Amino acid sequence: MTFQSPQLPVHEIVTAFKEFDIDVSEHDFRQPDPRRWREVYATMYEALTGRSIESAIQTMLKEIKLDATNPEACEEAAGQIAFTQCLQRIMNACGYKNFSQKDVIRPDPKGVRRIASVFINRSRHDTRVLDFLGDIQERAQKSQGEYESVLRKNKELNQRQSADEANYVHRKAELQKLEDDVEEGNKVLAELQASLEEDKRSVQDLKLNYSEMESQKAALKQIYEQKSQECEKLSRKIVQSPKKFQVELDRLKKKVMDMKSQLSKEEQVLSESRILLEHSMNKTDAAAKAVKLAIEVQADFDKDIEICNEIKGLTEKHADLQDAINSCFIQEEDLVERFRVRQAQRHTLTSHSDLRQQSNLQKLADFRGYSEKLKESTKSVMNEASTIKDKMSQLKLKISELDNRVALEREDLQKEKDILIEMVDKVEELCEQGVEKIKASFEK
């Protein structure tokens, strides 16, 4: 902010002087009175420096040695010179270099107008500078407050970011754990599926075995029907010759009693044959072997007991066939029971598999939902962090601009200060030169 000192109109000077409690009129400018303007100069000095001119004169006179022969005259002259020097110093600082002793002793209208204009312009300039400095200080304080607020916000954001990073690490660990659980669940599901496939194969094997047993049952029924037909044929033969059969039967009964011991042995053989028949998978071949064995046994007996042995053999064969049929029914019931147990086991295993599969699917669904939420939360945190970074960048730019403005204003103030210091140094130098001259004149 540069200082300019144009010459002001008299009426403006009179109005401006009232702000400093200086009572002058336009007449004082047309016909300046030295004593009146001396008072005005003193008030101007005090307004510019904040110190009375009398105290400044006394300070200067303490450094001057007065002539002892005429101390009063020397004191009056020295006071006049000191008064002039003080005003010269302040006028030089205000940019007016032509102030002299003549302006104090014999002021003229042009000179007092020029001096008054310099004083008013300087006062106005100082007021503007003070207002500008106050505004700069206020803005600097406001900028400092904003800067501190930004620092606090930055600290809070850093803390929040640290907390979010820690939370992100924790959530990432939980996500990894859930992924491990899902992988383990997939392994268990694969094992259950393999077990289910094995159970399906077992059930298929049981179905095949059941089909084979049904086939065996049908074959045994067919054999039973054949033997029943043979028994009917034999019964019809017996009915056709009952008397002869009775006589022959009585005769043969005696022989049967004698041959019971041998028959028991043959029955043992037949029992072994029956056991072989029960354990044989091919029921038709077993029945044929049993019939052949019975025929061989009957061939060893006497021809007289052939019919009895044949009847007994047929009866035994009928019983054996009935036992075989009963065994088939038992095996069928056992197979049905085993099939039912297998179905129950399959149902239980399927239920457990479904439950575990549903549980794993529920866990997988929960994990996917949590994963989506975690992704959304992570995305929100990243967006917020990006927004915070953008705001931080904007704040840094704003702070940088404020710092630049403050630096420029400081440079301007420093320049003004340097100019004022330079002016004060020049005034002090001139004062010292004037004092030296006064000392030299007094010494002469």
C-alpha positions in Angstrom: 0.0 0.0 0.0 1.8 3.1 -1.3 1.6 6.6 0.4 0.4 9.6 -1.7 0.2 13.2 -0.5 -1.8 15.4 -2.8 -2.4 19.1 -1.8 -5.9 19.4 -0.2 -8.3 22.3 -0.3 -8.4 24.5 2.7 -12.0 23.7 3.7 -11.2 20.0 3.6 -8.2 20.6 5.8 -10.3 22.6 8.3 -12.8 19.8 8.4 -10.2 17.1 8.8 -8.4 19.0 11.6 -11.6 18.9 13.7 -11.1 15.1 14.0 -7.8 15.8 15.8 -9.3 18.5 18.0 -7.4 21.2 16.1 -9.5 24.4 15.9 -8.4 26.4 12.8 -10.2 28.5 10.3 -9.6 29.5 6.7 -8.4 32.8 8.0 -5.5 31.0 9.7 -4.5 29.8 6.3 -4.8 33.1 4.6 -2.9 35.0 7.3 -0.9 32.4 9.3 0.1 33.4 12.8 3.5 31.9 14.0 2.3 31.3 17.6 -1.0 29.8 16.4 0.7 27.5 14.0 3.4 26.5 16.6 0.5 25.1 18.6 -0.9 23.4 15.6 2.5 21.9 14.8 2.8 20.6 18.3 -0.6 18.9 18.1 0.3 17.4 14.7 3.5 16.0 16.2 1.7 14.5 19.1 -1.0 13.0 16.8 1.6 11.4 14.6 4.0 10.1 17.3 1.8 9.7 20.3 4.3 11.8 22.3 4.2 15.5 23.2 6.8 17.7 21.4 7.9 19.2 24.7 9.1 15.9 26.0 11.0 15.3 22.8 12.6 18.8 23.0 13.6 18.2 26.6 15.3 14.9 25.6 17.3 16.7 22.9 18.3 19.6 25.1 19.8 17.2 27.7 22.4 16.2 25.2 23.4 19.9 24.4 25.8 21.9 26.5 24.6 25.5 26.8 26.7 28.6 27.0 27.1 29.6 30.7 27.4 33.4 29.9 23.9 33.7 28.5 22.0 30.5 29.4 18.5 31.9 28.8 19.2 33.0 25.3 20.9 29.8 24.5 18.1 27.8 26.0 15.5 29.7 24.0 17.5 29.3 20.8 18.1 25.6 21.4 14.4 25.0 22.2 13.5 26.7 18.9 16.0 24.6 17.0 14.9 21.4 18.8 11.3 22.2 18.0 12.2 22.6 14.3 14.3 19.4 14.3 11.5 17.4 15.8 9.1 18.7 13.1 11.7 18.2 10.3 12.1 14.5 11.5 8.4 13.8 11.4 7.8 15.7 8.2 10.6 13.8 6.5 9.0 10.6 7.6 5.8 11.8 6.0 7.5 12.6 2.7 7.8 16.3 3.1 11.5 17.3 2.8 11.3 21.1 2.7 10.3 21.8 6.3 12.6 24.4 7.8 13.0 27.0 10.5 11.2 29.5 8.3 7.9 27.5 8.5 8.0 27.9 12.3 9.1 31.5 12.5 7.4 33.0 9.5 4.8 30.6 8.1 3.2 31.5 4.7 -0.2 30.4 3.4 1.3 28.0 0.8 3.6 26.4 3.2 1.1 25.8 6.0 -1.4 24.4 3.5 1.2 22.0 2.1 2.3 20.9 5.6 -1.3 20.5 6.7 -2.1 18.4 3.6 0.9 16.2 4.3 -0.2 15.7 7.9 -3.8 14.8 6.9 -2.7 12.5 4.1 -0.3 10.7 6.4 -2.9 10.4 9.1 -5.4 9.0 6.6 -2.8 6.6 5.2 -1.9 5.4 8.7 -5.6 4.8 9.4 -5.9 2.8 6.2 -2.7 0.9 7.0 -4.0 0.1 10.5 -7.3 -0.9 9.2 -5.6 -3.0 6.6 -3.3 -4.6 9.2 -6.3 -5.2 11.4 -8.1 -6.9 8.6 -5.0 -8.9 7.7 -4.6 -9.9 11.4 -8.3 -10.9 11.6 -8.0 -12.9 8.4 -4.8 -14.4 9.6 -6.5 -15.4 12.9 -9.5 -16.8 10.9 -7.1 -18.7 8.6 -5.2 -20.0 11.6 -8.5 -21.1 13.1 -9.5 -22.8 9.9 -6.1 -24.3 9.6 -6.3 -25.7 13.1 -9.8 -27.0 12.4 -8.5 -28.6 9.3 -5.7 -30.2 11.3 -8.2 -31.5 13.8 -10.4 -32.8 11.0 -7.4 -34.4 9.4 -6.5 -36.1 12.7 -10.0 -37.3 13.1 -10.1 -38.6 9.6 -6.7 -40.3 10.1 -8.0 -42.0 13.2 -11.2 -43.0 11.5 -9.1 -44.3 8.6 -7.0 -46.3 11.0 -10.1 -47.7 12.6 -11.6 -48.6 9.2 -8.3 -50.3 8.2 -8.3 -52.3 11.4 -12.0 -53.2 10.8 -11.2 -54.1 7.2 -8.5 -56.5 8.4 -10.9 -58.0 10.9 -13.6 -58.4 8.3 -11.1 -59.8 5.8 -10.1 -62.4 8.4 -13.8 -63.3 9.0 -14.3 -63.5 5.3 -11.3 -65.9 5.0 -12.8 -68.0 7.8 -16.1 -68.1 6.1 -14.5 -69.1 2.9 -12.7 -71.9 4.7 -16.0 -73.0 6.3 -17.6 -73.0 2.9 -14.8 -75.1 1.4 -15.0 -77.6 4.3 -18.8 -77.7 3.7 -18.3 -78.4 0.0 -15.9 -81.2 1.0 -18.5 -82.7 3.4 -21.2 -82.2 0.7 -19.0 -84.1 -1.8 -18.5 -86.9 0.7 -22.3 -87.1 1.4 -23.0 -87.2 -2.4 -20.4 -90.0 -2.8 -22.0 -91.9 0.2 -25.5 -91.3 -1.4 -24.3 -92.7 -4.7 -22.9 -95.7 -2.9 -26.2 -96.2 -1.1 -28.0 -96.0 -4.4 -25.7 -98.7 -5.8 -26.4 -100.8 -2.7 -30.2 -100.4 -3.1 -29.8 -101.3 -6.8 -27.9 -104.5 -5.8 -30.7 -105.3 -3.3 -33.3 -104.8 -5.9 -31.4 -107.2 -8.2 -31.1 -109.8 -5.3 -34.8 -109.4 -4.6 -35.5 -110.0 -8.3 -33.3 -113.2 -8.2 -35.2 -114.4 -5.1 -38.5 -113.8 -6.8 -37.3 -115.8 -9.7 -36.2 -118.6 -7.4 -39.6 -118.4 -5.6 -41.4 -118.8 -8.9 -39.2 -121.8 -9.8 -39.9 -123.4 -6.5 -43.6 -122.9 -6.9 -43.4 -124.5 -10.3 -41.6 -127.6 -8.8 -44.2 -127.7 -6.0 -47.0 -127.8 -8.6 -45.2 -130.6 -10.5 -44.8 -132.7 -7.3 -48.4 -132.0 -6.3 -49.5 -133.4 -9.7 -47.4 -136.5 -9.2 -48.9 -137.0 -5.7 -52.4 -136.8 -7.2 -51.5 -139.4 -9.8 -50.2 -141.7 -7.1 -53.3 -141.1 -5.0 -55.5 -142.1 -8.0 -53.6 -145.4 -8.4 -54.1 -146.2 -4.7 -57.9 -145.6 -5.0 -58.2 -147.9 -8.1 -57.0 -151.1 -6.2 -57.6 -150.5 -2.4 -57.8 -154.2 -1.3 -54.6 -155.2 -3.0 -53.0 -152.1 -1.7 -54.1 -152.9 1.8 -52.8 -156.5 1.7 -49.6 -155.3 0.2 -49.4 -152.5 2.7 -49.8 -154.9 5.7 -47.1 -157.1 4.3 -44.8 -154.2 3.7 -45.4 -152.6 7.2 -43.7 -155.6 8.8 -40.7 -155.1 6.5 -40.8 -151.4 7.1 -40.5 -152.0 10.9 -37.4 -154.1 10.2 -35.8 -151.6 8.0 -36.4 -148.5 10.2 -32.8 -148.5 11.3 -31.6 -148.6 7.8 -34.3 -146.1 6.9 -33.0 -143.7 9.6 -29.6 -143.8 7.9 -31.2 -143.1 4.6 -33.2 -140.3 6.3 -29.9 -138.8 7.4 -28.8 -138.9 3.9 -32.0 -137.3 2.8 -31.6 -134.7 5.5 -28.2 -133.8 4.2 -29.7 -133.7 0.8 -32.4 -131.3 2.1 -29.7 -129.1 3.7 -27.9 -129.1 0.4 -31.1 -128.2 -1.3 -31.7 -125.3 1.1 -28.2 -123.9 0.6 -28.1 -124.4 -3.1 -28.8 -121.4 -5.3 -30.1 -123.5 -8.1 -33.2 -125.0 -6.6 -34.2 -127.0 -9.7 -30.8 -129.0 -9.7 -31.1 -129.6 -6.0 -34.6 -131.0 -6.3 -33.4 -133.3 -9.1 -30.4 -134.6 -7.1 -32.7 -135.2 -4.1 -35.1 -137.2 -6.4 -32.2 -139.2 -7.9 -30.8 -139.9 -4.4 -34.2 -141.1 -3.2 -34.6 -143.4 -6.3 -31.1 -144.9 -5.6 -32.0 -145.5 -1.9 -35.3 -147.1 -2.9 -33.5 -149.4 -5.4 -31.6 -151.0 -2.5 -34.8 -152.0 -0.7 -36.8 -154.9 -1.5 -39.3 -154.6 -4.3 -42.0 -155.4 -1.8 -41.7 -152.1 -0.1 -41.1 -150.1 -3.3 -44.6 -148.5 -3.3 -44.3 -147.6 0.4 -40.9 -146.2 0.0 -42.1 -144.3 -3.0 -45.0 -142.9 -1.1 -42.8 -142.1 1.9 -40.2 -140.5 -0.4 -42.9 -138.5 -2.2 -44.3 -137.4 1.2 -40.8 -136.5 2.3 -40.2 -134.7 -1.0 -43.5 -132.8 -0.5 -42.4 -131.8 3.0 -39.0 -130.9 1.7 -40.6 -128.8 -1.0 -42.8 -127.2 1.6 -39.8 -126.5 3.7 -38.1 -125.0 0.7 -41.1 -122.9 0.0 -41.2 -121.8 3.6 -37.5 -121.1 3.4 -38.2 -119.0 0.3 -40.9 -117.2 2.1 -38.6 -116.6 5.1 -35.9 -115.4 2.7 -38.4 -113.2 1.0 -39.6 -111.7 4.3 -35.9 -111.3 5.3 -35.2 -109.6 2.0 -38.2 -107.4 2.4 -37.2 -106.6 5.9 -33.6 -105.9 4.8 -35.0 -103.8 1.9 -37.2 -101.9 4.3 -34.3 -101.3 6.7 -32.2 -100.2 3.7 -35.0 -97.9 2.7 -35.2 -96.5 6.2 -31.4 -96.1 6.3 -31.5 -94.5 2.9 -34.3 -92.2 4.0 -32.4 -91.3 7.2 -29.2 -90.8 5.3 -31.1 -88.8 2.7 -32.7 -86.7 5.4 -29.4 -86.1 7.1 -27.8 -85.4 3.8 -30.7 -83.0 2.9 -30.4 -81.3 6.3 -26.7 -80.9 6.1 -27.0 -79.8 2.5 -29.7 -77.3 3.5 -27.5 -76.2 6.4 -24.5 -75.8 4.1 -26.7 -74.0 1.5 -28.0 -71.7 4.2 -24.4 -71.1 5.4 -23.4 -70.5 1.8 -26.3 -68.1 1.3 -25.5 -66.3 4.6 -21.9 -66.1 3.6 -22.8 -64.7 0.2 -25.1 -62.2 1.8 -22.4 -61.3 4.3 -19.8 -61.1 1.5 -22.1 -58.8 -0.4 -22.6 -56.6 2.6 -18.9 -56.6 3.3 -18.2 -55.7 -0.3 -20.7 -52.8 -0.1 -19.3 -51.7 3.3 -15.7 -51.9 1.8 -16.9 -49.9 -1.3 -18.6 -47.3 1.0 -15.4 -47.0 3.1 -13.3 -46.7 0.0 -15.6 -44.0 -1.5 -15.7 -42.2 1.8 -11.9 -42.4 2.0 -11.7 -41.1 -1.6 -14.1 -38.2 -0.6 -12.0 -37.5 2.4 -8.8 -37.4 0.3 -10.5 -35.1 -2.2 -11.6 -32.8 0.7 -8.1 -33.0 2.1 -6.6 -32.0 -1.2 -9.0 -29.1 -1.5 -8.2 -28.0 2.0 -4.5 -28.2 1.4 -5.0 -26.1 -1.8 -7.0 -23.6 0.2 -4.4 -23.6 3.0 -1.7 -23.1 0.4 -3.6 -20.2 -1.2 -4.0 -18.7 2.3 -0.4 -19.2 3.0 0.6 -17.5 -0.3 -1.8 -14.6 0.4 -0.4 -14.2 4.0 3.1 -14.4 2.6 2.4 -11.7 0.0 0.7 -9.5 2.7 3.7 -10.1 5.0 6.0 -9.1 2.2 4.0 -5.9 1.6 4.0 -5.1 5.3 7.7 -5.8 5.5 8.3 -3.5 2.6 6.2 -0.8 4.4 8.1 -1.5 7.6 11.4 -1.3 5.8 10.4 2.1 4.2 9.3 3.5 7.6 12.5 2.2 9.3 14.6 3.7 6.5 12.7 7.0 6.9 13.1 7.0 10.7 16.8 6.2 10.3 17.2 9.1 7.9 15.3 11.4 10.3 17.5 10.3 13.2 20.6 10.8 11.0 19.4 14.3 10.2 18.6 15.0 13.8 22.0 13.9 14.8 23.5 16.1 12.1 21.4 19.0 13.4 22.5 18.3 17.0 26.1 18.2 15.9 25.7 21.5 14.1 24.1 23.0 17.2 26.8 21.6 19.3 29.4 23.0 16.9 27.7 26.4 16.8 27.5 26.5 20.6 31.1 25.5 20.9 32.1 28.3 18.5 
